[in-house]
Amino acid sequence: MHPAPRWGAIQVPRRKREGEEVKYICYYEFKPEDLDKVIPLFQKMIELRGKPGYPKGISPTYAFAGETSGFTLYEVDDQQQMINHYIHYHPLLKITWKPIVESTDFVATYLKSKKK
């Protein structure tokens, strides 16, 4: 059994540069007894994905088998999109956003930095 989440917690990464889309993995977790409340919110969020003010989903929402937690991949071009997403589910879900990069970009940057 995993530890209880900090309900209502949000971790929003630093701002990106203007006009730049950033990819994030968005982890979610909720209490099993809240499943019936979460389902309609999830269904509505599917409609809102990519609409003005909301992040663009770039993957399905996945659940970890047998748990009430999982993740979705998003593209975000405005920090407000993450805040609106969070408010949509508050206070039922613990949501954590983590920026992600392609490994090839990381490796290229690392190798370039070693040449200096």
Order of alpha helices (4+ residues) and beta strands (2+ residues): beta-beta-alpha-beta-beta-beta-alpha-beta-alpha
